[in-house]
Amino acid sequence: MTKLIQFNKLITIDQMLPNLDLIRKLTPTLTQEQYENYLRSMVPHNYYQVIAVKENEVIGLSGYWVSTKLYSGPYLEIDNFIVSEKHRNSGVGKALVQWMENEARENNCHMMMLDAYVENFKAHAFYCRQGFIARGFHYLKSID
C-alpha cells in the first residue's frame, strides 16, 4: 500500500491552502480566513506540511516545525497529524512518521516531539508503536 504513496513537502502558503478540509478533521471550526492568517504567521517560522498522496488524492497530512529548544537542541515537532479515515490502519501513518524522521535527520535534529489530546487513546497507542514516549504534560490556559 505505502509503495503507491507519494510524499510531498509543502513550503508555501499557496501549497498548503488546499489541505483545509483534511485539517478540519482535527479542528472542525477552523475557517478559511483563520487558516490563511495562521499560515501567514507560521510559515516564516519554519512551519511546513507534508502530504501523502495516492492516485491524486491527499490521504494523509502532517504539519511540522523545525526549531531549537535548550533542553533538546534542534528538533522536529509534529503538528496536526491526520490520515483520512478510509486509509487508517493501512501503513500511511507509519510512513508519514518515517518521512518526518528522515526530514528530522536531514535538519540535524536530535529528536521529534508532538502533542496528542489526552482523550485520543488511539493516537497514544499509534505514537507509542512508532517509538515515541510520553515525557510530560502540555498545559493550556485560555485567555479569551
C-alpha positions as CSV (number, residue, x, y, z in Angstrom):
1,M,0.0,0.0,0.0
2,T,2.6,2.6,1.1
3,K,4.7,1.9,-2.1
4,L,2.0,3.6,-4.1
5,I,2.1,6.7,-1.9
6,Q,4.0,9.8,-2.8
7,F,5.1,12.3,-0.2
8,N,5.3,16.0,-1.0
9,K,6.8,18.6,1.3
10,L,4.8,21.9,1.2
11,I,6.7,25.1,2.0
12,T,4.4,27.8,0.8
13,I,1.1,29.0,1.9
14,D,-0.4,28.5,-1.6
15,Q,0.7,24.9,-1.5
16,M,-0.9,24.4,2.0
17,L,-4.3,26.1,1.4
18,P,-5.9,23.2,-0.4
19,N,-5.5,21.0,2.7
20,L,-8.0,22.8,4.9
21,D,-10.7,20.1,4.6
22,L,-8.3,17.4,5.9
23,I,-7.1,19.8,8.7
24,R,-10.7,20.3,9.7
25,K,-10.9,16.7,10.7
26,L,-8.9,17.7,13.7
27,T,-10.0,21.3,14.0
28,P,-13.6,21.4,12.6
29,T,-14.3,25.1,13.5
30,L,-11.2,26.4,11.6
31,T,-12.4,28.9,8.9
32,Q,-10.7,29.5,5.6
33,E,-9.7,33.0,6.8
34,Q,-8.2,31.8,10.0
35,Y,-6.3,29.0,8.2
36,E,-4.8,31.6,5.8
37,N,-4.0,34.1,8.6
38,Y,-2.4,31.4,10.8
39,L,-0.3,30.1,8.0
40,R,0.9,33.6,7.2
41,S,2.1,33.7,10.8
42,M,3.5,30.2,11.0
43,V,5.3,29.7,7.7
44,P,8.0,32.3,8.3
45,H,8.9,30.4,11.5
46,N,9.9,27.1,9.9
47,Y,6.4,25.6,9.6
48,Y,5.9,23.1,6.8
49,Q,3.5,20.4,5.8
50,V,4.0,17.0,4.2
51,I,1.1,15.3,2.3
52,A,0.7,11.7,1.5
53,V,-0.8,11.4,-2.0
54,K,-2.3,8.3,-3.6
55,E,-3.9,8.3,-7.0
56,N,-4.1,12.2,-6.9
57,E,-5.9,12.2,-3.6
58,V,-4.4,13.6,-0.4
59,I,-4.8,10.7,2.1
60,G,-2.6,12.0,4.9
61,L,-1.0,15.1,6.1
62,S,1.1,16.4,8.9
63,G,2.3,19.9,9.7
64,Y,5.6,20.2,11.4
65,W,8.1,22.7,12.8
66,V,11.8,22.6,12.8
67,S,13.2,24.6,15.7
68,T,15.5,24.5,18.7
69,K,14.9,24.3,22.5
70,L,17.5,24.4,25.2
71,Y,16.7,21.0,26.6
72,S,16.6,19.2,23.3
73,G,18.7,21.2,20.8
74,P,17.3,21.1,17.2
75,Y,14.0,19.2,17.0
76,L,11.1,18.5,14.7
77,E,7.7,18.9,16.1
78,I,4.8,17.1,14.5
79,D,1.6,19.3,14.4
80,N,-1.8,18.4,13.1
81,F,-1.1,14.8,12.1
82,I,-4.1,13.3,10.2
83,V,-4.8,10.3,8.0
84,S,-8.1,10.2,6.2
85,E,-10.5,7.7,7.8
86,K,-10.7,5.3,4.9
87,H,-6.9,4.9,4.8
88,R,-6.2,4.4,8.5
89,N,-4.6,1.1,9.6
90,S,-3.0,0.8,6.1
91,G,0.5,2.0,6.9
92,V,0.0,5.6,5.8
93,G,0.6,7.0,9.3
94,K,3.7,4.9,9.9
95,A,5.1,6.0,6.5
96,L,4.3,9.7,7.4
97,V,6.2,9.3,10.7
98,Q,9.1,7.7,8.8
99,W,9.2,10.5,6.3
100,M,9.3,13.1,9.1
101,E,12.1,11.1,10.9
102,N,14.2,11.3,7.7
103,E,13.3,15.1,7.5
104,A,14.5,15.5,11.1
105,R,17.8,13.8,10.3
106,E,18.3,16.0,7.2
107,N,17.8,19.0,9.5
108,N,20.3,17.7,12.1
109,C,17.5,17.3,14.7
110,H,18.2,15.4,17.9
111,M,14.6,14.4,18.5
112,M,11.0,14.6,17.3
113,M,8.1,15.6,19.6
114,L,4.4,16.1,19.4
115,D,1.3,16.8,21.5
116,A,-1.7,14.4,21.5
117,Y,-5.1,15.2,23.1
118,V,-5.4,13.4,26.5
119,E,-8.6,11.7,25.3
120,N,-7.2,10.5,22.0
121,F,-6.2,7.0,23.1
122,K,-5.9,5.6,19.6
123,A,-3.3,8.3,18.8
124,H,-1.4,7.5,22.0
125,A,-1.2,3.8,21.0
126,F,-0.1,4.7,17.5
127,Y,2.7,7.1,18.6
128,C,3.9,4.5,21.2
129,R,4.1,2.0,18.4
130,Q,6.2,4.5,16.4
131,G,8.7,4.8,19.3
132,F,7.5,7.9,21.0
133,I,7.4,8.1,24.8
134,A,5.1,10.2,27.0
135,R,7.6,12.5,28.7
136,G,5.5,15.3,30.2
137,F,2.3,17.3,30.3
138,H,1.2,20.0,28.0
139,Y,-0.8,22.6,29.9
140,L,-3.2,25.1,28.5
141,K,-4.7,28.3,29.9
142,S,-7.4,30.0,27.9
143,I,-7.1,33.8,27.9
144,D,-10.2,34.6,25.8
